[in-house]
Amino acid sequence: MTMSAPTSESAAMEPIHFTGFKRNVAASVGLILGGGLAFTMNLTDTFFAEAIAWSFFAWGVLLLYANLLEMNETFIVSSEGLQVRNPFRLWAMNKFWTWDKIERVDIWVRRFDPTYENIYLQVYHNAGDELDPGVLQREDTRYRAELTSLIIEKAGLKADGHDVADLTDLPTMQPARYKWT
């Protein structure tokens, strides 16, 4: 009796991890320190100065939190589906979407002659069931050609109204939106 090796379709693929992007947190730390130092240096004698100090502190904390969210986001592509992990997102630290429930992928080119930092990827997932089919969830991240091509391939999506063949070389002469459904 001979045994055949498993084909690539039947074998489970090793999960591929896409980690978050590096961010510069100097602006957020500067705002936090500026707001905090205003209190320690007794610069908040008037209401307006105290309000400005609290504003600096609050905006610094929010900016730092937004940077931590982007830096710690991880996309994991496996044969079962797409997993999005973020330990700093308290409301949904771990999301898992099966490939048959991913409905759409959008690529937004929002500037003329952009860099990869100005191109965004949006993945839409239908979280509904037979009773309530209209619940869509969306996950946004900066564009990565390899992640995008894996999602499009695994979810079996087709191009919708454009002819982009190579995801590493997007037409960037003008702002555009490319969609796969």
Secondary structure, 3 states (H helix, E strand, C coil): CCCCCCCCCCCCCCCEEECCCCCCCHHHHHHHHHHHHHHHCCCCCCHHHHHHHHHHHHHHHHHHHHHHHHHCCEEEECCCEEEEECCCCCCCCEEEEEHHHEEEEEEEECCCCCCHHHEEEEEEEECCCCCCCCCEEEEEEECCHHHHHHHHHHHCCCECCCCCCCCCCCCCCCCEEEEEC
